């Protein structure tokens, strides 16, 4: 990251939760979601990322309700979700609980009947026939023209509006790499003077870390899927992580996830794509050197694909079977400095054993604090020789609360598709 930009202090130990308002409750409204804030705070969520909450274009709309990402007005609330006053209330209540709110900004394109198409047609790119268009095959949107300084100023004003009107804490920038990097640099320079924000780019472009605090890890997600399909050995995970460690800036935060709105709706739930590895990979994404991203319904868990362009609400059972699972992981991140992201004082070491074909293990340390993660990526029970892990001392297993003196144990036994997270703290 450029020396001109530094992440906000609160992000390093934060956990991000993606909110799909349309599908979250029967009402699909902001006020209905407000009731979920205490539960999510208890689970360990710090940052709420809201998918676009702006009105959706009617022209060339897909499905019955259209795509959240085909905007018709950047500075209004989709009436299906409620009012601007409702969203202001949500932000205030989230802040009161110690949580932050970031908004999805779709800066590359709008819907076909966005009011700019009438008021500022020069804000848009044109094809050889002089028509609005999108070059990516997305039928319901049209591209904006960042060669136009007036468009750049207008888009910065859009983000300024949400900061000043609603006191949002940052932006998740949709398809950030389709918008020129120098625009994002200009936007952050101007907006950081209003409020220090968290900037998350939906891209995996190394150069975008010059401006953005965090980017995505699609390459790692796809490798996890390949490991589940037995198209890649477990060592394939190391290849991607070594690439990240070598090529990306050391202070560049990465967001790890097993699902999100795109993956769930278009490729399938994490259980379709990762099978029995979904749970251990969720442990990995919550404890590796990055920010964990949890998608709406993962705490249920949600096994179904949610339709993207229609109402298809999450089938909440009221049991939240994985609430405790995520609560253990997310609160561990918050209290143990060894899991702090992007901290140069934290060391991370892969732990190799004779079972590396089935086991993925690593340790993270910050002075006297340490976390050891052991994952069984196989259908059989494994017995890890503790001597091969080169660990000493007494650890508490995070999920069971059982204390283990590794000097007295010859093996650590992990069940099929299981995991073990060992924590050592000061004293």
Secondary structure, DSSP 8 states (H G I E B T S, - for coil): --TT----GGGTT--EEEE-HHHHSSS--HHHHHTTHHHHHHHT--EEEE---S-B--TT--TTT--TTSBS-TTS--TTT--HHHHHHHHHHHHHTT-EEEEEE--SEEETT-THHHH-GGGB-B-TTS-B--TTS-TTEEEB-TT-HHHHHHHHHHHHHHHHHH---EEEETTGGGS-HHHHHHHHHHHTTT---EEEESS--GGGGGT-SEEE-HHHHHHHHHHHTTSS-THHHHHHHHHHHHHS-TT-EEEE-S--HHIIIII--HHHHHGGGHHHHHHHHHHSSSEEEEETTTTTT--S---SSS-------S--TTHHHHHHHHHHHHH-GGG-TT-TT-EEEE---TTTTTEEEEEEEETTEEEEEEEE-SSS-EEEEHHHHT--SEEEETTT--EEETTT-SEEEE-TT-EEEEEE---
